[in-house]
Amino acid sequence: MLHRREIAHLEAWAARRPHKPIVIRGARQVGKSTLVREFARTAGLTLVAVDFERDPELREAFTGRDPARILALLKLLTGKTAAAGTHLLFLDEVQAAPEALAALRYFHEEMPELHVLAAGSLLEFALAETRFPMPVGRVEYMHLGPMHFEDFVTAMGEADLAGFLRGVALRDVEENALQAALHRKCLDLLRRYWVVGGLPEAVSAFVAGGVLDFEPVSRVLQSVVATYRDDFAKYGRSQDRIRMVFDKLPHLVARKFKYVEVSREHRAAEIGAALEHLCMARVACKVFRTAANGVPLAAEVNERFFKCLHVDVGLMCAALGLDVLDLEREGDLTLVNRGAVAEQFVGQHLLYPEAPYLTPALHYWARENRNAAAELDYVIAVGNRVVPVEVKAGATGALRSLHQFVREKSAGLALRFNADPPSLLRESRKLPDGTTVRYDLLSLPLYLVGQARRLIREAAAERRS
């Protein structure tokens, strides 16, 4: 079984009394069902799973408002009993049964001790189209993306290394305490993650097939692509346009989205509608431009300008035809496909914060003045602090856009990801116009992206002290 950090969130939820039902939202194949089954196993709960796509007739059990009657009907139809404290009721592919979504309200109100989880791959469509009253305030949402890098490392049999990465402290960064051999090992694992990705089925195939055999992974990823394509029929009309945008998406990551780069034969509105369907299915994600003058970053979003992320870096590399040998031949990790792979990897980790109940969102910053254009890969909010993020390699002096941001926003801390060992530098840079910017640059190797927010909080606390 694959360990995932989200297990801890479910364990904390299960320990609360009372607890609301949780609805897990995420793209197909990111491991929602696998996560629930592993949680039930580790929590010692008997799993009672209802799959509405496989057994659509079970929808009828949820037409009433009485949870006791619903459970009694389920027992008659499936022979399974769900009892509070000992069982976990799992409603899978719940987008196929809007009645079950509405019934979650009554489980919360009348059976708050029963552990109830629901999950759906195309849930956004059900939420947008359902005529049933939704249980607002009676459920929690949990947002799930691909497996994080540390969980991939654990799956590779390197649990101690994963624990080490989770425990890297700011003092270790300041003292350059990461040994060169360990750094090289982490970079090697990073390259493998880029090709395998974070979809649990692909990770399992890679682990089972051996670390040098990528053929099973390729088969899995191509199967996932076929599954996504099969789902296009469920999105509504315009399947051909959705397929066209889906095929172009891996080539457009890390660039400002331009409709003409998808097709010159279709109107922007048509392409935009197709992209919106992919975003609703969480196969794609828009990264909007923000003025970044303060938090929340979404308050100053300009929705006319955005970049896109793919659901998973492994699927992206498969679409681009990249393998581990391609990545190993490239001396600078960020040069592969113009740095898009590195930006995708960082983006899909920053998109999902430590708290899974928060809605995934990510932003970037740009200024398009004719003589002073600048663009940052990302900006993130950590507490009330806005932190500029660059995904680069090489010397600090090349970070012109970051320096412009620091000057305009008076930012005292910036974040850089590259292939170098971690460091915390006290920077003082003179800009071409003669002004000087002073700030702290937290420079992290790409594989530490999962620890970035924690290290930023440590750095901010140190500056205050």
WOJOJO-V844318 format. One record per backbone hydrogen bond with DSSP energy under -0.5 kcal/mol. CO is the residue of the C=O (numbers start at 0). NH is the residue of the N-H. If there is no record, write none. Layout:
co:CO nh:NH
co:CO nh:NH
//
This chain:
co:3 nh:6
co:4 nh:7
co:4 nh:8
co:5 nh:9
co:6 nh:10
co:7 nh:11
co:8 nh:12
co:9 nh:13
co:10 nh:14
co:11 nh:15
co:12 nh:15
co:20 nh:139
co:21 nh:23
co:21 nh:117
co:22 nh:24
co:22 nh:141
co:23 nh:119
co:24 nh:143
co:26 nh:29
co:30 nh:34
co:31 nh:35
co:32 nh:36
co:33 nh:37
co:34 nh:38
co:35 nh:39
co:36 nh:40
co:37 nh:41
co:38 nh:42
co:39 nh:43
co:39 nh:44
co:40 nh:43
co:44 nh:46
co:45 nh:87
co:46 nh:48
co:47 nh:89
co:49 nh:51
co:49 nh:91
co:50 nh:54
co:54 nh:57
co:55 nh:58
co:56 nh:59
co:57 nh:60
co:58 nh:61
co:59 nh:62
co:64 nh:66
co:65 nh:69
co:66 nh:70
co:67 nh:71
co:68 nh:72
co:69 nh:73
co:70 nh:74
co:71 nh:75
co:72 nh:76
co:73 nh:77
co:73 nh:78
co:73 nh:79
co:74 nh:78
co:82 nh:85
co:82 nh:86
co:85 nh:45
co:86 nh:114
co:87 nh:47
co:87 nh:89
co:88 nh:90
co:88 nh:116
co:89 nh:49
co:89 nh:91
co:90 nh:118
co:91 nh:51
co:92 nh:95
co:93 nh:96
co:96 nh:99
co:96 nh:100
co:97 nh:101
co:98 nh:102
co:99 nh:103
co:100 nh:103
co:101 nh:104
co:102 nh:105
co:102 nh:106
co:103 nh:107
co:104 nh:108
co:105 nh:109
co:106 nh:110
co:110 nh:113
co:111 nh:18
co:112 nh:84
co:113 nh:115
co:114 nh:88
co:115 nh:21
co:116 nh:90
co:117 nh:23
co:118 nh:93
co:119 nh:25
co:121 nh:124
co:121 nh:125
co:122 nh:126
co:123 nh:127
co:124 nh:128
co:125 nh:129
co:133 nh:135
co:134 nh:137
co:134 nh:138
co:137 nh:20
co:139 nh:22
co:141 nh:24
co:141 nh:143
co:147 nh:151
co:148 nh:152
co:149 nh:153
co:150 nh:154
co:151 nh:155
co:152 nh:157
co:153 nh:156
co:157 nh:161
co:158 nh:162
co:159 nh:163
co:160 nh:164
co:161 nh:165
co:162 nh:166
co:164 nh:167
co:168 nh:172
co:169 nh:173
co:170 nh:174
co:171 nh:176
co:172 nh:175
co:176 nh:178
co:178 nh:182
co:179 nh:183
co:180 nh:184
co:181 nh:185
co:182 nh:186
co:183 nh:187
co:184 nh:188
co:185 nh:189
co:186 nh:190
co:187 nh:191
co:188 nh:192
co:189 nh:193
co:190 nh:194
co:191 nh:195
co:192 nh:196
co:197 nh:146
co:198 nh:201
co:198 nh:202
co:199 nh:203
co:200 nh:204
co:201 nh:205
co:202 nh:206
co:203 nh:207
co:204 nh:208
co:205 nh:209
co:209 nh:212
co:211 nh:213
co:213 nh:217
co:214 nh:218
co:215 nh:219
co:216 nh:220
co:217 nh:221
co:218 nh:222
co:219 nh:223
co:220 nh:224
co:221 nh:225
co:222 nh:226
co:223 nh:227
co:224 nh:228
co:225 nh:229
co:226 nh:230
co:227 nh:231
co:228 nh:231
co:229 nh:232
co:230 nh:233
co:230 nh:234
co:231 nh:234
co:237 nh:241
co:238 nh:242
co:239 nh:243
co:240 nh:244
co:241 nh:245
co:242 nh:246
co:243 nh:247
co:244 nh:248
co:245 nh:249
co:247 nh:250
co:247 nh:251
co:248 nh:251
co:248 nh:252
co:251 nh:254
co:257 nh:260
co:257 nh:261
co:258 nh:261
co:258 nh:262
co:266 nh:270
co:267 nh:271
co:268 nh:272
co:269 nh:273
co:270 nh:274
co:271 nh:275
co:272 nh:276
co:273 nh:277
co:274 nh:278
co:275 nh:279
co:276 nh:280
co:277 nh:282
co:277 nh:283
co:278 nh:281
co:282 nh:310
co:284 nh:308
co:285 nh:287
co:286 nh:306
co:287 nh:363
co:288 nh:301
co:295 nh:298
co:296 nh:299
co:297 nh:300
co:299 nh:290
co:300 nh:302
co:301 nh:288
co:301 nh:304
co:303 nh:305
co:304 nh:288
co:305 nh:256
co:306 nh:286
co:307 nh:253
co:308 nh:284
co:311 nh:315
co:312 nh:316
co:313 nh:317
co:314 nh:318
co:315 nh:319
co:316 nh:320
co:316 nh:321
co:317 nh:320
co:322 nh:326
co:323 nh:327
co:324 nh:328
co:325 nh:329
co:328 nh:330
co:330 nh:332
co:331 nh:334
co:332 nh:335
co:334 nh:337
co:335 nh:338
co:335 nh:340
co:336 nh:339
co:338 nh:342
co:339 nh:343
co:340 nh:344
co:341 nh:345
co:342 nh:346
co:343 nh:347
co:344 nh:348
co:345 nh:349
co:346 nh:350
co:348 nh:351
co:350 nh:352
co:350 nh:360
co:353 nh:355
co:354 nh:357
co:355 nh:142
co:361 nh:287
co:362 nh:378
co:363 nh:289
co:364 nh:375
co:366 nh:373
co:368 nh:371
co:373 nh:366
co:375 nh:364
co:377 nh:388
co:378 nh:362
co:379 nh:381
co:379 nh:386
co:380 nh:382
co:381 nh:384
co:384 nh:381
co:384 nh:386
co:385 nh:387
co:386 nh:379
co:387 nh:414
co:388 nh:376
co:388 nh:377
co:389 nh:391
co:389 nh:416
co:394 nh:397
co:395 nh:398
co:397 nh:399
co:398 nh:402
co:399 nh:403
co:400 nh:404
co:401 nh:405
co:402 nh:406
co:403 nh:407
co:404 nh:408
co:405 nh:409
co:405 nh:410
co:411 nh:439
co:412 nh:387
co:413 nh:441
co:414 nh:389
co:415 nh:443
co:416 nh:391
co:417 nh:445
co:422 nh:442
co:424 nh:426
co:424 nh:440
co:426 nh:438
co:428 nh:430
co:428 nh:436
co:430 nh:433
co:434 nh:430
co:436 nh:428
co:438 nh:426
co:439 nh:413
co:439 nh:441
co:440 nh:424
co:440 nh:442
co:441 nh:415
co:441 nh:443
co:442 nh:422
co:443 nh:417
co:444 nh:447
co:445 nh:448
co:447 nh:450
co:448 nh:451
co:450 nh:454
co:451 nh:455
co:452 nh:456
co:453 nh:457
co:454 nh:458
co:455 nh:459
co:456 nh:460
co:457 nh:461
co:458 nh:462
co:459 nh:463
co:460 nh:464
//
